[in-house]
Amino acid sequence: MIKSFIPIILLTISNIFMTFAWYGHLKFKSSALWIVILVSWGIAFAEYCFQVPANRIGHQYFSAAQLKTIQEVITLIVFCVFSVLYLKEGLKWNYLVGFGFIAIAVFFIFKKW
C-alpha cells in the first residue's frame, strides 16, 4: 500500500516542474520567446525525469486511466496553488465548480463497479 504512494509523490514533483515550464514564463513577458521556450524545455526535461518513472511504477498499482486521472487531479491542485501564490490570480467560484465536476469524474473512474 505504501509503495502505491510513490507514483503519487513522483507525479506531484513532476507537476510542479510542468506547471513552471508551462506557466512560469507568464511573469516574464518581456523576455524573448526563444529564451522562454528553451528554459521551458529544460524545465520540462526535469518534469519527464519524474513523470516517466511515476507512470512506470504506478502502472503496477493503477490502470492507465486511473494514472491519468491521478495526474490530472494533481495538476489541478498544483496549478491552483501556483496560480494563487505565484501568478497572484484568484480562484473564482466557477473554477471551483468545474473542479468539483472533475472530482465527480474521479469517483466514477475509481469506483469498483
N, C-alpha and C positions, 0 to 999 in steps of 0.2 A: 504493500500500500504506500509506504513512504517513497519508494522508487518511482511511483507514478507521479509524484510531485516534481521530480527533476525536470521533466519536459515543460512543466508549467513555469518553473523558475527560469529555465533557458528561454522560453518564449517571452517571458516578461522582459528579460535583459535584451533580447532581440528586438522587441517592440520599442524599447526606449531608444535604441540606436536608429531603428527605422523611422520613428517619429521625428527625430532630429534631422535625419537625412532628407525626409520629405518636406518638413515644415520649418525647420530651424532657420533656414535662409530667409524666411519672410521678414525677419528683423534686420536683414542686410540688403535691402532693395537697391542700394546704390552700388553694390558690388557687381562686377561684370558677370554676366550669365555663365560664361565658360568656366570661371573660377568656382562659382556656386555649383555647377554640375560636377566638376572634378572633386570638390570637397564632399559633395553628397555621395558620389560613387565610393569614395574612401570610407565614409561612414557606413554605407550600405554593405561594403565588404565585411566590416566587423559584424553587422547585423546577420549576414549569412553564416558567419562562423558560429553563431548561436542557434539560428533558425534550423539549419540542416541537421545538426545533432539532436535538437529538440524533437523534430519530426521523426527522425530515425529511431530514437529511444522511445518516443511517445507512441509510435505505432505498435509497440509491444503491449500497450495497455488500452489504447483507444483506436477506434476506426479512423480512417482518413477524414470522414465527415465530422467526427467529433473533434479531431485535432484542429481542423479548420475553424470550427465553431469556437473552441477554446481560444485560438489565436485571435479571432475577431473580437471576442469579449475583452481579452487583454488589450487589444489595440484601442478599443473604445475607452477603457479605463485609463490607460496611459495617455491617450490623446486628451481626455477631459482634464487630467491633472496638468498636462503640458499647456493646453490652451489657456487655462486659468492662470497658472503660475508664470509661464514663460512668455506667452503672447498677450497676456492680460486681457483676454476675451472671456466674457462671462458665459455661463451655460443658461440658455433660455429654456422656458418651460416646454416648448415644443421639441427641443432636442431631447430632453429627459423622457418625454412621452415616447418618442421614437426609440430611444434606448430601451425603454420598458417593453416595447413590442419585440425587440431583439431578445430580451430576456425570456419572453414567452416562447420564442423560437428555440432557445436553448433548452427549455423544458421539454419540448416535443422531440428534439434531437436526442436528448439523453434519457428520456423515459423508456423503460423496458416495457414494450407492448406485448 
